Amino acid sequence: MRPLTFRRLFFQCFILALILFVAVVVAMKFGAVPVSLYALARDVLRFLLGQTSQISTDYGLILWNIRLPRILLAIIVGASLSVAGTSFQALLRNPLADPYVLGVSSGAALGAILSLIAAPYLSLSPALTALLTPMGAFLGAIATITAVYFLGTREGQIDSSTLLLAGVITASFISAIIMFLMSTLSGNLRGFAFWLMGDLSTPLQKNVYWFLGAGFLLAAGAIYTTATDLNLLLAGEKEAMHLGVDVPRVRLVVYIAASLLTGLAVSVSGAVGYVGLIVPHIMRLIFGSDHRTLLPTAALGGAIAVVFADTLARTVVAPAELPVGAVTALAGAPLFIYLLRRRPS
């Protein structure tokens, strides 16, 4: 493993940040109503200079009220799912582990749904009501990963095959509960089903964006403090303990933080699958398996992936839209099969 220097880490993240900037520009330009690069650059400059009164009303509505909030949401969702997937893969020592495959996304979706059902019966302010869904999703995610962990553990040791099977079964069971709730509750079930497949078009209050951003920084920062320990855990829990790693503490931090990241993402986007599988694998191939590098690059890579996926979802069948989860699944499912076939028996 090459020694990590701040200069090398900064250079890697800077390159990915430039790619993310290009992805944001592409996402701002393309859509049902295309915007020229000249008009985009002009309006961005006017916005930065505080000359918002000179921005065209139509362009201002499209760029700043519709597309930019959706792009910011895609960045947070992609980064959250990628960091969660990276940490799950390291802790469970399984390259196939990610929030979607392990059923954590399904658990978060169920928690979000239950919070939406309970919201009308609670006397909460609009600001607290908006934060109820992310908190419900977090509780659902952490309950699911706890159940999957205990189902996938044999005699105190994690069994990879049993763990994946437990995740698939748990996700199927939770999906059945969600379908039952959708079948028995009144409302716009078609729109709700679309959200479950991954949707970033739902408008959110400003305080929710601040909550998502703060939650991401807190959870991702907590996971990054365990980056060196995660490197040692790749050799096995017993070996890591002999090297001085407090395995129970690392496990607790990663489970709680990764569940929080998954819950935050799912509560506002639905189940966007395979991002936590694809991105860490690609970043690992490019930058290596040192989690001090892998975690920040995976966060930027996840943001890039979801921004591009959402742009495709908005433009391929415009003016209609595809679920962004369908776009990520088209790329993620074949990679999952490839990794599954590569694993030694």
Salt bridges, closest charged atoms under 4 A:
ASP43 OD1 - ARG42 NE 3.36
ASP43 OD1 - ARG46 NH1 3.96
ASP229 OD2 - ARG249 NH2 3.00
GLU237 OE1 - ARG251 NH2 3.04
ASP290 OD2 - ARG292 NH2 2.76
ASP310 OD2 - ARG70 NE 2.87
ASP310 OD2 - ARG314 NE 3.60
GLU321 OE1 - ARG70 NH2 3.05
